[in-house]
Amino acid sequence: MALVGRRDGRNFGYGRQLSYAGPQALRDMFGGGHFGTVKAHCDRWQAFVRWCRSEQGAGINDARQIDRKVLADYAAYLRDVVRRGDLAVSTAQNRLSSVNRTMAALRGDQCVKLPSPSKVLGMQRTGVRQSAPQGQDREQIKQIVDALCRDHQQRAAAIVLLARATGMRLREAILADLPRLIREAEDLGRINIQDGTKGGRAGASAPRWIAVNDNVRDALEFARQVSPASSRNLIASHESYLSLLQESIRPARVILHAHNLKGFHELRAAYACERYEQITQHPAPINDGQCCQVDRHLDREARRQISYELGHGRIDVVAAYIGGRA
């Protein structure tokens, strides 16, 4: 058992830090298995912990202080973030669900939870993209990169280029092992996205190969140039992932918004739409393409390939990036 104190002690006996207690309780709940599920819950719990420790979250660092009002306040915070366009409805719902699960693991009961994350948020996740993704235009990307560099945000510019060229998530772009990827690009003509992936999908059991083109090479080379000294990725030796987000990436979002890009995640959708057109020779459905009517088998194969390249395990998820099949 991971209990480090009395069950009625700080964080219900799971240690002094909220960030440590949640993952320990989850590992207990899942019996040391289900690594992907536990990792996903832990990542979402850490987002909740950061909010708890902030001024908006009243500086909480003990799970015993978390009640239904705290959870309702967190839901209200997420609702505002979604409305600003900085978070998907599905991500917000997943974060609330993981907080429910982690609180149950910590407390050993279901007494403090949000009964329905979707109802609390007042938003429904459709799972199907309703508008064309921003960032499809390469000239727009160039303007964003130039603006970020003028503001001395070269690492944020590197993330923009990597996300648009390879479909990487924000975390994947930050943690990408640049020397390895450059070596793979040169030797194999493809790269394997493995660092910073979600749900434990990393290693030989979950390869994620992306074909290399000039855009990928240019993005990797730019990222290598702006990578801090003695680092294999975009994090300096004196930094943490969280500090980079807070001190560099968050301010960079202002520039993204000023250039009509609501977030880095839009670039994954732009990548997916581009790949769909490359594979099918038709525009993506969200760009008024008709492949799903003309050749449903080809449409399905394109979705299967894009799902693989984006690091998802299900074809249906791709509708959130390129549109539905209706």
Order of alpha helices (4+ residues) and beta strands (2+ residues): alpha-alpha-alpha-alpha-alpha-alpha-alpha-alpha-alpha-beta-beta-alpha-alpha-alpha-alpha-alpha-alpha-alpha
